[in-house]
Amino acid sequence: MSSTAHSPSEASPLLRAHDLPQSYDAPEPAVPLSPPAKVSNADLAWVLAGLWSAVFLGALDGTIVATLLSPIGSYYNESNRSSYIGTSYLLSVCCFTPLYGRLSDILGRKGAMLLALSLFGFGTLLCGLAPSMDALIAARAIAGMGGGGVMTVSSVAVTDLIPLRQRGLYQGMTNILFGLGAGLGGPLGGWLNDSFGWRSAFLLQMPILLFSFILVIAKVNIKLPAEIENQPIRAKLRRIDGLGSLTLVLTVGCLLLGLSLKSTEELPWSHPIVWGLLVASAVWCVLFALVESYVAPYPVMPMRLVKQRTPLAVSLSNFFGSVAAFSMLYNVPLYFSAVRLNTSTDAGKWLHLLPHSVAISTGSVFAGWLMRRTGKLYTLTLASCAMTIVATTMVACWNDNTPQWHLWLDIVPQGLGMASVITTTLIAMIASVVKEDLAVATGITYLFRTTGQVLGVSLSGALLQSVLTSKLRERITGPDAFEIIEAIRHSTSVIPDLSPPLRQAAVQSYADALRIVFICQAACNFLCFLCCLPIQENPLPGTHEEQEAQYRKRQNSGSSCSSEETMT
């Protein structure tokens, strides 16, 4: 047999099957591929309206709730627990996001999207009616169970409808709507709270949700392969990886809860709850890997995918890139309020992110347009990663002498680059797997992305407070030092009212702490760049027919490799 027959392919795992113990985690039996989904332009517009309105609502909801944390805490007289409203939602989103990839293959795209919208809507309705803070926190967790599926299922459905070469452009449009929703959420939430009370911000989301629900029922009719479509409900339910889903939820939940408690409750790393949750996360992670490798017949995260070159590279690059991006998003406004002291309003410090927000939308659409025009993504991905490294390096160099125009424009390459990376890597992931793994692979991508987002906020907050506390203790001494330091750590609004020596100490301490955080962001972006290097350049089909032919070719290639390894 010629040597070319043994050359590694993208569909081949990094470890050969005969090097591993026998497990259930082999490629699923090949089923005849369903014909490509074809819809008229009018129906496509309605389908996208249903899917994208849900994406818009999810982004809108996130920033609306962030704006309402203070009024809600004051209403219940439990401001010290208001941060749990956001934490419970993010934990739930991260835990349940990857499950929808498999669910969309079992329930169908319509069924999975309706489940996500139902959970999100039910949780949001309960938030508007919550009689207590505990009930509101629980309702946000329920909403997160659905919110985690909205982006995943909509992405999978659009991939079914749009040829891969055009897919990036549509992803860019999705990101524009997401950014629009996130941008409008803050002002809208404040206006609704002032005019009608905070409950209205939840209840008035229901009409948009109902609009999306009706359109999904009426227009999203993407067929699964007949072997799955015609199965009875009981057979479909048996395909759900219950044990794998449970261990995955516990792995991610314990990790994020431990880090969130470390930052929000300011517990030390040595606290039994913090290290206990982190150890529990590691134990559940090992059990999850064992379940997915040896127990689950239809794993929620097939280990054979994680062992492949491009899926692994895409997952890790999305993780490190999201850590850096969300750390930047939360810490740049802090720099302007704590170090520059050039604004006294919340709106002012966030205004500096406006060019960044525009860059995110522009970068995503530009990446989609360029992939559609050239059919290539590898060089674009690396160039985009390089832009993020340049941006975070420039931000880390900010000092008292940095001109104002630098403060406005230095973060723009971060927005351009990361939006492009998120778009190109998603297309790289989709182009590297067989059709049967498309939904699961998309879910894995969103899992790493959302986990990175939460860790970016939690870890940067913990690092900032650790360095800040150390610097403040060096610079502020005396009988009232402890009270002054605690006041500075908990609110930047007290800094302008301090005496000149104390104000200078606070500003310099924040500058030192934020510089360390910005350097770590640059390091994460560099790791993102390294993770993008192994990504393989696969052809991007321009039509449904070309895409179907590519799926069949990859499926046949994977079957040939499996047969050959079995013979060996």
PAKE-760279 format. One record per residue (C-alpha): residue number from 1; x, y, z. Coordinates in steps of 0.25 Angstrom, whole numbers. Each point is the difference from the previous one (the first is absolute). Layout:
// residues N
    i      x      y      z
  NUM      X      Y      Z
...
//
This chain:
// residues 568
    i      x      y      z
    1      0      0      0
    2      5     14     -3
    3      5      9     10
    4    -11     10     -4
    5    -10     -9      5
    6      5      2     14
    7      2     15      0
    8     -8      7     11
    9    -13      7     -4
   10     -8     10      7
   11    -11    -10      3
   12     11     -9      7
   13      2      1     15
   14     14      4      5
   15      0    -14      7
   16     -2    -12     -8
   17    -12     -9      4
   18      9    -12      2
   19      8      8     10
   20    -12      2      9
   21     -9     -9      8
   22    -13     -5     -7
   23    -11     10      3
   24    -13      5     -5
   25      6     13     -5
   26      1     -4    -14
   27     -6      7    -12
   28    -15     -2      0
   29     -5    -10    -11
   30     -1      8    -13
   31    -14      3     -5
   32     -4      5    -13
   33      2     15      0
   34    -13      8     -1
   35     -1      9    -13
   36      4     14      2
   37    -10      9      6
   38     -6     10    -11
   39     -9     11      3
   40     -5     12     -8
   41      6     13      3
   42    -13      5      7
   43     -1    -13      9
   44     15      2      3
   45     -3     14      4
   46    -11     -4     10
   47      9    -12      5
   48     11     10      3
   49     -9     10      6
   50     -5    -11     10
   51     14     -4      4
   52      7     13      0
   53    -11      7      8
   54      3    -11     11
   55     14      4     -1
   56     -3     14      1
   57     -9     -2     12
   58     11     -8      7
   59     10     11     -1
   60    -10     11      4
   61     -4     -8     12
   62     15     -1      5
   63      3     14      0
   64    -14      4      5
   65      2     -9     12
   66     14      6      3
   67     -6     14      0
   68    -11     -4     10
   69      9     -7     10
   70      0     12      9
   71    -15      3      0
   72     -4    -14      2
   73     10     -2     12
   74     -6     13      6
   75    -14     -5     -2
   76      2    -13      7
   77     10      7     10
   78     10    -10     -4
   79     10      7     -8
   80     11     -8      5
   81     -6    -12     -7
   82     -3      7    -13
   83     12     -5     -8
   84     -5    -14      2
   85    -11      4    -10
   86     10      1    -11
   87      9    -12      5
   88    -12    -10      0
   89     -3      3    -14
   90     14     -1     -5
   91      2    -13      7
   92    -12     -6     -6
   93      3      5    -14
   94     14     -6      1
   95     -5    -13      5
   96    -11     -2    -10
   97      6      6    -13
   98      7    -13     -5
   99    -12     -8      3
  100     -8      6    -11
  101      9     -5    -11
  102     -4    -14      3
  103    -15      4      3
  104     -1      6    -14
  105      4    -13     -6
  106    -10     -7      8
  107    -12      9      1
  108      3      7    -13
  109      4     15     -2
  110    -14      4      2
  111     -2     -8     13
  112     13      4      6
  113     -3     15     -3
  114    -14     -1      6
  115      6     -6     12
  116     10     11      2
  117    -10     11     -2
  118    -10     -7      9
  119     10     -1     12
  120      5     14     -3
  121    -14      6     -1
  122     -5     -8     13
  123     12      5      8
  124     -2     14     -5
  125    -14      0      4
  126      3     -5     13
  127     10     11      2
  128    -11     10     -2
  129     -9     -6     10
  130     11     -4     10
  131     -5      2     15
  132     14     -1      6
  133     15      1     -4
  134      2    -15      1
  135    -12     -2     -9
  136      6     10    -10
  137     14     -7      0
  138     -6    -13     -2
  139     -9      6    -12
  140     13      5     -6
  141      6    -13      0
  142    -12     -6     -7
  143      1     11    -10
  144     15     -4     -2
  145     -4    -14     -3
  146     -7      5    -13
  147     10     12     -2
  148     11    -10     -2
  149     -7     -6    -12
  150     -5     12     -7
  151     14      3     -7
  152      4    -14     -2
  153    -13     -5     -6
  154     -1     12     -9
  155     14     -1     -5
  156     -2    -15     -3
  157    -13      3     -8
  158      6     11     -8
  159     11     -9     -3
  160    -10    -10     -6
  161     -6     11     -9
  162     12      8     -4
  163     12     -6     -9
  164     13      1      8
  165      7     10     -8
  166    -11     10      3
  167     -2     -5     14
  168     10     10      6
  169     -8     12     -6
  170    -12     -4      7
  171      7     -3     13
  172      5     15     -1
  173    -15      4     -2
  174     -3     -8     13
  175     11      7      7
  176     -5     14     -4
  177    -14     -4      6
  178      6     -5     12
  179      9     12      2
  180    -13      9     -3
  181     -7     -7     11
  182     11      1     10
  183      1     15     -3
  184    -14      3      1
  185     -2     -8     13
  186      6      9     10
  187     -7     13     -4
  188    -13     -7     -2
  189      1     -7     13
  190      2     13      7
  191    -12      7     -7
  192     -9    -12      3
  193      4      0     15
  194     -2     15      2
  195    -13      0     -8
  196     -7    -13      4
  197      9     -7     10
  198     10    -11     -1
  199    -10    -11     -2
  200     -5      6    -13
  201     14     -3     -6
  202     -2    -15      1
  203    -15      0     -4
  204      1      9    -12
  205     10    -10     -6
  206    -11    -10     -2
  207     -6      6    -13
  208     13     -1     -7
  209      2    -14      5
  210    -14     -4     -4
  211      3      6    -14
  212     12     -9     -1
  213     -7    -12      5
  214    -11      1    -10
  215     10      2    -12
  216      8    -12      5
  217    -13     -9      0
  218     -5      5    -13
  219     13      1     -9
  220     12     -8      6
  221     -2    -14     -7
  222     13     -5     -1
  223      0    -16     -2
  224      9     -9      7
  225      4    -13     -7
  226    -12    -10     -1
  227      7    -10      9
  228     -1     10     11
  229    -12      8     -4
  230     -9    -13     -1
  231      4     -5     14
  232    -10     -1     11
  233      2     10     11
  234      5    -11     10
  235     11     -4    -10
  236      4     15     -1
  237      0      2     15
  238      9    -12      1
  239     10      8     -8
  240      1     11     11
  241     13     -1      8
  242     -5      2     13
  243     12     -5      8
  244      9      8     -8
  245     -9     12      0
  246      0     -1     16
  247     15     -1      1
  248      2     11    -10
  249     -9     10      8
  250      6     -4     13
  251     14      2     -6
  252     -2     14     -6
  253    -10      4     12
  254     10     -3     11
  255     11      7     -7
  256     -7     13     -3
  257     -7      0     13
  258     13     -1      8
  259      7     11     -8
  260    -13      9      1
  261      0     -2     15
  262     15      4      0
  263     -3     13     -7
  264    -14      4      5
  265      1     -4     14
  266     15      3      1
  267      3    -13      6
  268     15     -5      1
  269      5    -11     -9
  270      2     -8     12
  271    -14      1      4
  272     -6    -15      1
  273    -12      4     -9
  274      9      6    -11
  275     10    -11     -1
  276    -10    -11      3
  277     -9      5    -12
  278     13      0     -9
  279      4    -14      5
  280    -14     -5     -3
  281      0      6    -14
  282     13     -7     -3
  283     -6    -14      5
  284    -13      2     -8
  285      9      4    -12
  286      7    -14      1
  287    -13     -7      2
  288     -6      8    -12
  289     12     -4     -9
  290     -2    -15      4
  291    -15      0     -2
  292      2      7    -14
  293     11    -10     -4
  294     -5    -13      6
  295    -15      1      4
  296     -8      9     -9
  297     -5     -6    -13
  298     -4     14     -5
  299     10      9      8
  300     -3     15      1
  301     14      3     -2
  302      6    -11     -9
  303     15     -2      4
  304      4     -3    -14
  305     -4     14     -4
  306      8      6     11
  307     12     -8     -4
  308      0      5    -14
  309      9     11     -5
  310     -9     11     -4
  311    -12     -2     10
  312     10      0     12
  313      8     13     -6
  314    -14      7     -2
  315     -5     -3     14
  316     13      5      7
  317      1     12     -9
  318    -14      4      4
  319      2     -2     14
  320     13      8      1
  321     -6     11     -9
  322    -12      1      8
  323      7      1     13
  324      8     12     -5
  325    -12      7     -7
  326     -9      0     12
  327     11      4      9
  328      3     11     -9
  329    -15      4      0
  330     -1      1     15
  331     13      6      4
  332      2     11    -11
  333    -12      8      6
  334      6     -2     14
  335     13      6     -5
  336     -7     13     -4
  337     -8      1     13
  338     11     -4     10
  339     13      5     -7
  340     -4     11     -9
  341    -11      6      9
  342     -5      7    -13
  343    -15     -3      2
  344    -10     -1     11
  345    -11     -7     -7
  346     -1    -15     -3
  347     -4      3    -14
  348     13      8     -2
  349      9    -11      3
  350     -7    -10     -9
  351      0     10    -11
  352     14     -3     -3
  353     -4    -14     -4
  354     -9      6    -11
  355     12     -1    -11
  356      2    -14      5
  357    -15     -4     -2
  358      0      6    -14
  359     13     -8     -3
  360     -6    -13      5
  361    -12      1    -10
  362     10      5    -11
  363     10    -11      2
  364    -10    -11      0
  365     -7      4    -13
  366     14      3     -7
  367      5    -14      4
  368    -13     -6     -6
  369      1      8    -13
  370     15     -3     -2
  371     -3    -15      2
  372    -11      1    -10
  373      9      7    -10
  374     12     -9      2
  375     -5    -13      5
  376     12      1     10
  377      1      2     15
  378     14     -4      6
  379      8     12     -3
  380    -12      9      4
  381     -1     -7     13
  382     15      1      3
  383      0     15     -4
  384    -12      3      9
  385      6     -7     12
  386     13      9     -2
  387     -9     12      0
  388     -5     -4     14
  389     14     -2      5
  390      4     14     -5
  391    -13      6      6
  392      2     -6     14
  393     15      4      0
  394     -3     14     -3
  395    -10      0     11
  396     10     -6     10
  397      9     12     -4
  398    -10     11      5
  399      5     10      9
  400     -1     14      5
  401      6      6    -13
  402     -9     -9    -10
  403     -7     10     -9
  404    -16      0      0
  405     -1     -5    -14
  406      8    -13      4
  407    -10     -2     11
  408    -11      0    -10
  409      6     -8    -11
  410     10    -10      6
  411    -11    -10      3
  412     -6      0    -14
  413      9    -10     -5
  414     -4     -9     11
  415    -15      1     -4
  416      4     -2    -15
  417      9    -12      2
  418     -8     -7     10
  419    -13      1     -8
  420      7     -5    -12
  421      6    -12      8
  422    -13     -4      6
  423     -6      0    -14
  424     11     -7     -8
  425      3    -11     11
  426    -15     -4      0
  427      0     -2    -15
  428     13     -8      2
  429     -6     -9     10
  430    -12     -2     -9
  431      8     -3    -12
  432      9    -10      7
  433    -11    -10      5
  434    -10     -9     -7
  435    -14      4     -1
  436     -5     -9     11
  437     10      7     10
  438     -4     14     -4
  439     -9      3     11
  440      8     -6     11
  441     13      7     -5
  442     -8     14      0
  443     -4     -3     14
  444     14     -3      4
  445      5     13     -6
  446    -10      8      8
  447      3     -7     13
  448     15      4     -1
  449     -4     14     -4
  450    -11      2     11
  451      9     -6     11
  452     12      9     -5
  453     -9     12      2
  454     -4     -3     14
  455     14     -4      4
  456      5     13     -7
  457     -8      8     10
  458      2     -8     12
  459     15     -2     -1
  460      3     14     -4
  461     -9      5     12
  462      8     -9      9
  463     13      4     -5
  464     -3     15      0
  465     -5     -1     15
  466     13     -8      4
  467     10     10     -6
  468     -9     12      4
  469      0     -4     14
  470     15     -2      1
  471      3     13     -6
  472    -10      8      8
  473      6     -7     13
  474     14      5     -5
  475     -4     14     -2
  476    -11      3     11
  477      4     -2     14
  478     -6      6     13
  479    -11     -3     10
  480    -11      1    -10
  481      7     -7    -11
  482     -8    -12      0
  483    -14      8     -2
  484      6      9    -11
  485      6    -12     -7
  486    -13     -8      0
  487     -8     12     -4
  488      9      2    -12
  489     -1    -15     -4
  490    -15      0      0
  491     -3     13     -7
  492      8      9     -9
  493    -10     11      2
  494      7      4     13
  495     14      2     -6
  496     -3     15     -5
  497     -4      4     14
  498     12     -5      7
  499     12      9      4
  500     10      2    -11
  501     11    -10      6
  502    -11    -11      2
  503     -6      3    -14
  504     14     -1     -6
  505      2    -13      7
  506    -13     -6     -4
  507      2      4    -15
  508     14     -6      0
  509     -5    -13      6
  510    -11     -1    -10
  511      9      3    -11
  512     10    -11      5
  513    -10    -10      2
  514     -7      2    -14
  515     13      0     -7
  516      2    -14      5
  517    -13     -4     -4
  518      2      6    -14
  519     13     -7     -2
  520     -7    -13      4
  521    -10      3    -11
  522     11      2    -10
  523      5    -14      4
  524    -13     -6     -2
  525     -1      6    -14
  526     14     -6     -3
  527     -5    -14      5
  528    -12      2     -9
  529      9      3    -12
  530      9    -13      3
  531    -13     -8      1
  532     -4      5    -14
  533     13     -5     -7
  534     -5    -14     -1
  535    -13      3     -6
  536     -2     -6    -14
  537     -4      7    -12
  538    -12     -8     -6
  539     -7      4    -13
  540    -13      9      3
  541    -11     -5    -10
  542     -7     11     -7
  543    -13     -8     -2
  544     -8    -10      7
  545      3    -10    -11
  546     15      2      2
  547     -1      0     15
  548     -8    -14      0
  549     11     -6     -9
  550     11      5     10
  551     -8     -6     11
  552     -1    -14     -7
  553     15      1     -4
  554      3      2     15
  555     -9    -11      5
  556      6    -10    -10
  557     14      4      4
  558     -4     -2     14
  559     -6    -13     -2
  560     12     -5     -8
  561     10      5     11
  562     -9     -8     10
  563      0    -13     -9
  564     15      1     -2
  565      3      2     15
  566     -9    -12      3
  567      7     -9    -10
  568     13      5      6
//
